[in-house]
Amino acid sequence: MGASAPVRLGRQLVVVGSGVAGLTAAVSAAEAGADVVLLTKAHLADSNSMLAQGGYAAVLPEGLRAPGDTIASHVADTLAAGAGIGSREAIELMCRSAADSVTGLEGRGAPFDLGPDGRPLLGLEAAHSFPRILHAGGDASGAGITSALMRRVRALEAEGRIAVHEGAMATGILLDCGAVAGIAFSRAASRDVERSRVVERSRVVERSRDVDLVRADAVVLATGGAGQLFTQTTNPAVATGDGVALAFLAGAALRDLEFYQFHPTALQVAGPDGTLRSSLISEAVRGEGAVIRDASGRRFVTDYHPLGELAPRDVVSRALALHARSGGGQAYLDATGLEGVHGDGFLARRFPGLDAMTRAAGFDWRREPLPIGPAAHYWMGGVATDLDGATSVPGLYAVGEVACTGVHGANRLASNSLLEGVVFAGRAVQHALSAGRTGRWEGPDAAEVREVDAAAAADARVLPAEVGRTLVADAMQADGGVIRDGSGLARLSRTLRGWTSDDPETAHLLLLGRLIAASGAVREESVGAHFRLDFPDHRLPAALGAAADEWPRPGVVRRPGGAAAGEPTASQPVLLGRTA
């Protein structure tokens, strides 16, 4: 007898975004029997996840894990990398769920690399105490995992269980009495994307030439980060922070916006127009023994941290920036000694994608160091969620980089991002589809509130799309990058308030830049990825030796009308955004 048809729940879920988190959410919801609409503003394969070179952090069951490794060690490493600001409860949940999530991905076709003995190959990356990083295709882990999930989505689409809509730019979250009722999107014809499937008429509330309104019982935002805020970024062109901006405008709480991680080892090469371009070089290269040198050939990162090249990303990026300011000049990643240790052809075998990329850029990294610099890579901040991915707006969920679950604190530990996306996407779908859902948001506790006007000035200059994106990125790179200070953040705020744009992506970048400037100005300390020259020291808890989960929680930005009595916010700093 054939397999029975899936039980239909009669609930409709809209997922926005097609990275690992969005694909996991769509597949999980469809497999559970929900009607699913998956929107992505470019092609299904266009995401940060597809570009991820690192891997998937997980402490596997006994017999498969590295000797001595434990879930408690993974938790401790994650807390330490996040400068003690992460949520212990969220981190413990993620790390406990890691091994099961690997099994689930394998069941959906993810091809994790195995050794000659058939056991998973485990790599070591910076700030991890043990080798616990799984890879797929060497340095193409994101592509391997994402492609497997894409194949599952296409299979479910063929069965009529997921409606995939490419070239769909989300433009607004629809609310009914403060709860999610659906989402509006426009068709991004300018992206040269042929939509693979039109959303069924039963799912469409209203359609015009330019805008579709799709009703939903719940909306899951999985739109990724906002690397296009900066001139130097490892992110693709689609990473414009749309989900964070839309959630803010719908009234959702945001958190940790000042914490933007710059990856320290991005290959920097001038393009044909003279513009410096960044291409990610995985942290796993340093895990295999590559070192960082300055213009004189000296290894200098140990001057800033005893772990040197294997220190957390924020530390290494800051070391590069500070060393350059002190006259150290261009920094270089030196992998020339690795083949002498591991044998001829090691770099091409271990890092096939990177080997091809560096050669295409004109380098032979077996014999010459690579010019590198920090590039915007991952946003720890985003839409504040509870442990089920629920935001402060009933029916609205956020997963992946668009979300702030609390697991990353002030700085993300390498290879925790794909893990976070998979674990919390599954939890969000389970919560959204549960019959007993109350809509109650269990977020951070209430605390100090400060006002912030995130709106543009009344006489703001209207910027066209391409010019606007360049101007915003230049301003953010100069005053909101690896190193900041109060005067620079004030200048950044004034500059961004002087501009506005009718282009949705540019408008989102302007809004988010203003919010980051405000959050960074309020946090008068240096912690994790937020480093201020005028406040270089991290303020420790009053009681020395306090546990990491008792340290001050990260900041929240929230929008409309102030916090009602009992409404959740987070501790210092808490900002109120503009009413729109």
C-alpha positions in Angstrom: 0.0 0.0 0.0 1.2 3.6 -0.7 2.0 6.1 2.0 -1.0 7.9 3.4 -1.6 11.5 2.5 -0.4 14.1 5.1 -2.9 15.3 7.6 -3.8 18.9 6.7 -3.9 21.2 9.7 -5.9 24.0 8.1 -3.2 26.5 9.2 -1.3 28.6 6.8 2.3 29.7 7.4 4.2 32.2 5.4 8.0 31.9 5.5 10.1 34.9 4.3 13.6 33.9 3.3 15.4 30.9 1.8 18.5 30.4 3.9 19.0 27.4 6.1 16.5 28.8 8.7 13.8 29.6 6.2 14.1 26.3 4.3 14.0 24.4 7.6 10.9 26.3 8.7 9.2 25.7 5.4 10.0 22.0 5.3 9.1 21.4 8.9 5.8 23.2 8.5 4.8 21.3 5.3 5.8 18.0 6.8 3.6 18.7 9.8 0.6 19.3 7.5 0.4 23.1 7.3 -0.2 25.0 4.1 3.1 26.8 3.4 4.0 29.8 1.3 7.8 30.4 0.9 8.8 33.9 -0.3 12.3 34.9 -1.3 13.2 38.2 -2.9 15.7 36.7 -5.4 16.4 33.1 -6.4 15.8 30.3 -3.9 19.6 29.7 -3.7 20.5 33.4 -3.0 21.3 33.5 0.8 24.1 33.9 3.2 23.7 30.2 4.2 24.6 29.1 0.7 27.9 31.0 1.0 28.8 29.7 4.5 32.3 28.1 4.4 32.7 27.1 8.0 30.5 24.3 9.3 28.0 23.1 11.8 29.0 23.0 15.4 27.7 20.0 17.3 28.8 17.7 20.2 27.9 14.3 18.8 26.9 11.3 20.9 29.6 9.4 22.8 31.8 7.4 20.4 31.5 10.0 17.6 32.6 13.2 19.5 36.1 14.3 20.1 37.6 12.7 23.3 36.9 14.9 26.3 34.3 17.1 24.5 31.0 17.7 26.2 27.8 19.7 25.7 28.8 21.8 28.8 32.0 22.7 27.0 30.2 23.8 23.9 27.9 26.0 26.2 30.9 27.4 28.0 32.7 28.2 24.7 29.6 29.9 23.3 29.2 32.0 26.5 32.8 33.0 26.5 32.9 34.0 22.8 29.8 36.1 23.5 31.6 38.0 26.2 29.3 36.6 28.9 26.2 38.4 27.5 24.5 35.5 25.9 21.4 33.8 27.4 22.5 30.6 29.1 19.0 29.1 28.8 19.0 29.6 25.0 22.6 28.5 24.6 22.0 25.3 26.6 18.9 24.5 24.6 20.7 25.0 21.3 23.8 22.9 22.3 21.6 20.1 23.7 19.7 20.0 20.5 22.7 20.0 18.2 23.2 16.2 17.8 19.5 15.6 17.1 19.5 18.4 14.5 22.4 16.7 12.7 20.4 13.5 12.5 17.5 15.5 11.2 19.6 17.2 8.5 21.0 13.8 7.4 17.5 12.5 7.1 16.8 15.4 4.7 19.8 14.6 2.6 22.6 16.8 4.1 26.0 15.2 3.1 28.3 15.7 6.1 31.9 14.7 5.4 33.1 11.4 6.8 36.5 10.0 7.4 38.0 6.7 6.0 36.5 4.9 9.0 33.0 6.2 8.2 32.9 8.4 11.3 32.1 12.2 11.0 35.1 14.4 10.3 35.4 17.0 13.0 37.3 20.2 12.6 38.6 22.8 15.1 37.7 26.5 14.8 38.6 29.6 16.7 37.4 29.8 20.3 36.2 26.1 20.4 37.9 24.0 23.0 37.6 20.8 21.0 37.1 19.7 17.3 33.3 19.7 17.0 32.7 21.3 13.6 31.1 19.1 10.9 31.6 20.1 7.3 29.9 19.3 4.0 32.1 19.4 0.9 35.1 20.7 2.8 34.7 24.5 2.8 31.2 24.4 1.2 29.2 23.4 4.2 26.5 26.0 3.7 26.0 25.1 0.1 25.8 21.3 1.0 23.2 21.8 3.8 21.2 24.4 2.0 21.1 22.5 -1.3 19.8 19.4 0.5 17.0 21.5 2.1 16.2 23.1 -1.3 15.8 19.7 -2.9 13.3 18.8 -0.1 11.4 22.1 -0.6 11.2 21.4 -4.4 9.9 17.9 -3.7 7.2 19.3 -1.3 6.4 21.9 -3.9 5.8 19.2 -6.5 3.4 17.6 -4.1 1.5 20.8 -3.7 2.5 21.2 0.0 4.7 24.3 -0.4 4.0 27.3 -2.7 7.5 28.7 -3.6 7.5 32.3 -4.8 10.8 33.7 -6.0 11.4 37.4 -6.9 9.1 38.4 -4.0 10.2 41.4 -1.9 8.3 41.6 1.4 7.1 45.1 1.9 4.9 45.0 5.0 3.6 42.8 7.8 -0.2 42.9 7.9 -1.8 43.2 11.4 -5.2 42.7 12.7 -5.8 44.0 16.3 -2.0 43.9 16.9 -1.6 40.3 15.7 -0.2 39.0 12.4 -2.8 38.6 9.6 -0.5 38.2 6.6 2.2 39.8 4.6 2.5 42.2 1.6 5.1 41.7 -1.1 6.0 43.1 -4.4 7.4 41.3 -7.4 11.0 42.1 -7.9 11.1 42.0 -11.7 14.3 44.1 -11.7 16.1 41.1 -10.2 15.6 39.1 -13.4 13.9 36.4 -11.5 11.3 34.2 -13.1 8.8 33.2 -10.3 8.6 29.4 -10.2 5.1 29.4 -9.0 2.2 31.9 -8.6 0.7 31.8 -5.1 -2.7 30.0 -5.3 -5.7 32.3 -5.3 -7.0 30.7 -2.1 -4.0 32.1 -0.4 -4.2 35.7 -1.8 -6.3 38.3 0.0 -5.8 40.9 -2.7 -3.7 41.3 -5.8 -2.8 44.3 -7.8 -0.2 44.8 -10.6 2.6 45.4 -8.1 1.6 44.1 -4.7 0.2 40.8 -3.3 -1.3 40.5 0.1 -1.1 37.0 1.5 -3.1 36.0 4.5 -1.5 33.8 7.2 -2.0 32.4 10.6 1.7 33.0 11.3 4.6 34.6 9.5 8.2 33.4 10.0 10.9 35.9 9.2 14.1 34.3 8.0 15.5 37.1 5.9 19.1 37.0 7.1 21.4 39.8 8.0 22.3 43.3 6.7 25.9 43.1 5.6 25.1 45.7 2.8 25.1 48.3 5.6 28.9 48.3 5.2 31.3 48.7 2.3 33.4 45.7 3.3 31.1 42.6 3.8 31.1 38.9 3.1 27.3 39.0 2.6 25.5 38.8 -0.8 23.7 41.8 -2.3 20.3 40.6 -1.0 21.4 41.1 2.7 19.7 44.4 3.4 18.1 43.7 6.7 14.6 43.7 5.4 13.1 41.4 8.1 14.5 43.5 11.0 13.2 46.7 9.4 9.7 45.2 8.7 9.4 43.8 12.2 10.4 47.1 13.7 7.7 48.9 11.7 5.2 46.3 12.8 6.0 47.0 16.4 8.3 44.1 17.3 11.1 44.5 19.9 14.6 44.5 18.6 17.7 43.6 20.6 21.5 43.8 20.4 21.7 46.0 17.3 25.1 47.4 18.3 26.7 44.0 18.0 27.7 43.5 14.4 30.5 40.9 13.9 33.3 41.6 11.4 35.0 38.5 10.1 38.8 39.2 10.4 40.0 37.2 7.4 38.4 38.5 4.3 40.5 38.6 1.1 40.7 42.2 0.0 41.3 42.9 -3.7 40.6 46.0 -5.7 38.0 45.5 -8.4 38.1 46.9 -12.0 36.6 50.1 -10.7 39.2 50.4 -8.0 36.7 49.6 -5.2 38.0 47.3 -2.5 36.1 44.0 -2.5 36.0 41.4 0.3 35.7 37.6 -0.1 35.5 35.4 3.0 38.4 33.1 4.0 37.0 30.5 6.4 38.1 30.5 10.0 38.9 26.8 9.5 42.0 27.9 7.6 43.4 29.3 10.8 42.1 26.2 12.6 44.4 24.2 10.4 47.4 26.4 11.3 47.5 29.5 9.1 48.8 32.6 10.8 48.3 36.4 10.5 51.2 38.7 9.8 51.6 42.4 9.4 53.4 44.3 6.6 56.8 43.5 8.2 56.0 39.8 8.4 55.5 39.7 12.1 52.8 37.7 13.8 51.1 40.4 15.9 47.7 39.1 17.0 49.2 37.6 20.2 49.9 41.2 21.2 46.2 41.7 21.7 45.1 38.3 22.9 47.0 35.2 24.2 45.0 32.9 21.8 46.4 34.8 18.9 44.8 33.8 15.6 42.4 31.4 17.3 40.9 34.1 19.6 37.2 35.0 19.1 36.4 36.9 15.8 35.8 40.2 17.5 39.2 40.1 19.1 41.0 39.3 15.9 39.2 41.9 13.9 39.9 44.5 16.5 43.5 43.5 16.5 43.8 44.0 12.8 42.0 47.4 13.0 44.1 48.7 15.9 47.3 47.4 14.5 46.7 49.2 11.2 45.9 52.4 13.1 49.2 52.1 14.9 51.2 51.9 11.6 51.2 48.1 11.2 49.9 48.4 7.6 48.3 45.7 5.6 47.6 42.4 7.3 48.1 39.1 5.6 46.9 35.5 6.1 49.9 33.2 5.7 49.0 29.6 4.9 52.2 28.8 3.1 53.4 26.4 5.8 50.4 24.1 5.7 51.4 21.9 2.8 54.8 21.3 4.5 52.9 19.9 7.4 50.0 18.1 5.7 51.5 17.2 2.3 51.4 18.6 -1.2 47.9 19.5 -2.4 46.5 19.8 1.1 45.0 23.3 0.6 43.2 22.3 -2.6 41.9 19.1 -1.0 40.8 20.6 2.3 39.5 23.9 0.9 38.6 23.4 -2.8 36.3 26.4 -3.0 38.9 28.7 -1.4 41.7 27.4 -3.5 39.6 28.2 -6.6 38.7 31.6 -5.3 42.2 32.7 -4.4 43.6 31.5 -7.7 40.8 33.4 -9.6 41.9 36.5 -7.6 45.5 36.0 -8.9 47.0 34.4 -5.8 48.8 31.1 -5.2 48.2 30.8 -1.4 50.6 27.8 -1.3 53.4 30.2 -1.8 52.3 33.7 -0.9 50.4 35.3 1.9 46.9 36.8 1.2 46.0 40.4 1.9 43.1 40.5 4.4 41.0 42.8 6.4 37.8 42.7 8.6 34.5 42.6 6.7 30.9 42.8 8.1 29.8 39.2 8.4 27.1 38.5 11.0 24.6 40.5 13.0 24.1 39.2 16.6 21.3 41.7 16.9 17.9 41.5 15.4 14.3 40.8 16.2 14.1 39.7 19.9 12.5 36.3 20.3 11.8 33.8 23.1 13.0 30.2 23.0 10.3 29.3 20.5 11.3 32.0 18.0 8.2 34.1 18.9 8.5 37.8 18.8 6.6 40.5 20.8 4.0 40.6 18.0 1.5 37.6 18.2 1.9 35.4 15.2 5.2 36.8 14.1 8.3 34.6 14.4 12.0 35.2 13.6 14.6 32.6 13.0 18.2 32.6 11.8 20.3 35.8 11.5 17.3 38.1 11.5 16.5 36.9 15.0 18.1 37.7 18.3 17.6 34.5 20.3 20.3 35.4 22.9 22.6 32.5 21.9 25.4 34.8 20.4 25.6 37.4 23.1 28.1 40.2 22.0 30.0 38.0 19.5 29.0 34.8 17.6 31.1 31.7 18.1 32.2 30.2 14.8 29.8 27.6 13.2 27.0 28.3 15.6 24.9 30.2 13.1 23.7 27.2 10.9 23.0 25.3 14.1 21.0 28.1 15.6 18.9 28.5 12.4 18.0 24.9 12.2 17.2 24.4 15.9 15.1 27.5 16.4 13.3 27.2 13.0 12.0 23.8 14.1 10.9 25.1 17.4 9.2 28.2 15.9 7.2 26.0 13.5 6.2 23.6 16.3 5.0 26.6 18.4 3.2 28.3 15.5 1.3 25.2 14.7 0.4 24.1 18.2 -3.3 24.2 18.9 -2.8 25.6 22.4 -0.7 28.6 21.3 -1.7 31.7 23.4 0.5 34.3 21.7 2.1 35.2 25.0 5.7 36.3 24.5 8.2 35.2 27.1 11.0 37.6 26.4 13.5 39.5 28.5 12.5 41.3 31.7 11.5 45.0 31.8 14.3 47.6 32.5 15.4 51.1 31.8 13.9 52.8 28.8 15.4 55.5 26.6 13.9 57.3 23.7 15.3 57.2 20.2 14.1 59.0 17.1 14.9 56.7 14.2 13.1 58.8 11.7 14.7 60.9 8.9 14.8 64.7 9.2 11.8 66.5 7.7 14.1 68.1 5.0 15.9 64.8 4.3 17.5 64.3 0.9 15.9 61.6 -1.2 18.5 59.1 -2.4 18.2 56.9 -5.4 18.7 53.2 -4.8 22.3 52.5 -5.9 23.8 55.9 -4.9 21.9 55.6 -1.6 23.3 52.2 -0.7 26.8 53.3 -1.4 26.5 56.4 0.7 24.9 54.5 3.6 27.7 51.9 3.5 30.4 54.5 3.4 29.0 56.3 6.4 28.5 53.0 8.4 32.0 51.7 7.5 33.6 55.0 8.7 31.7 55.5 12.0 29.9 52.3 12.8 32.5 49.7 11.9 35.0 47.7 14.0 36.1 50.7 16.0 33.6 53.4 17.2 33.5 56.4 19.5 30.8 58.8 20.7 31.6 61.6 18.3 31.6 59.3 15.3 28.3 57.7 16.3 26.7 61.1 16.7 28.1 62.1 13.2 26.7 58.9 11.8 23.3 59.5 13.2 23.2 63.1 11.8 24.3 61.9 8.4 21.7 59.1 8.1 18.9 61.3 9.4 19.7 63.7 6.5 18.7 61.0 3.9 15.6 59.1 2.9 14.8 56.9 0.0 11.8 55.6 -1.9 13.6 52.4 -2.7 12.6 49.7 -0.1 16.0 48.2 0.4 17.7 51.5 0.7 15.0 52.7 3.1 15.5 49.6 5.2 19.3 50.2 5.3 18.8 53.8 6.4 16.4 52.9 9.1 18.7 50.1 10.5 21.8 52.3 10.3 20.0 54.9 12.4 19.0 52.3 14.9 22.5 50.8 15.2 24.0 54.3 15.7 21.5 55.0 18.5 22.1 51.6 20.2 25.9 52.0 19.9 25.7 55.5 21.4 23.7 54.4 24.4 26.1 51.4 25.2 29.0 53.3 26.8 31.3 50.4 27.2 33.3 48.0 25.0 32.1 44.5 24.9 32.3 41.8 22.2 31.8 43.2 18.7 31.0 46.7 20.1 34.3 48.5 20.7 34.4 52.2 21.7 37.7 54.1 21.8 36.2 56.5 24.3 34.9 53.6 26.6 37.5 50.9 26.1 36.7 48.8 29.2 33.8 46.4 29.7 31.9 47.1 32.9 31.8 43.9 35.0 28.9 43.1 37.3 29.0 44.7 40.7 29.6 41.4 42.3 32.9 40.1 40.9 32.7 36.5 39.8 29.0 36.6 38.9 27.9 33.9 36.6 27.8 34.8 32.9 24.0 34.5 32.8 23.8 37.1 35.5 25.6 39.7 33.5 23.6 42.7 32.1 21.4 41.6 29.2 21.8 43.2 25.7 19.8 46.2 24.5 16.4 46.3 22.9 15.0 48.7 20.4 11.2 48.8 20.2 8.9 51.1 18.3 5.4 52.2 18.9 4.0 54.2 21.7 6.1 53.0 24.7 6.1 49.9 26.7 2.7 49.0 28.4 2.7 47.8 31.9 4.1 44.3 32.1 5.2 44.4 28.5 8.6 42.7 28.1 11.7 44.5 27.3 15.4 43.7 27.9 17.9 45.4 30.1 20.4 48.1 29.4 20.0 49.8 27.0 16.4 49.8 26.0 15.4 52.2 23.2 12.0 53.3 21.9 11.8 53.8 18.2 9.7 56.2 16.2 6.0 55.9 15.5 5.2 55.4 11.8 
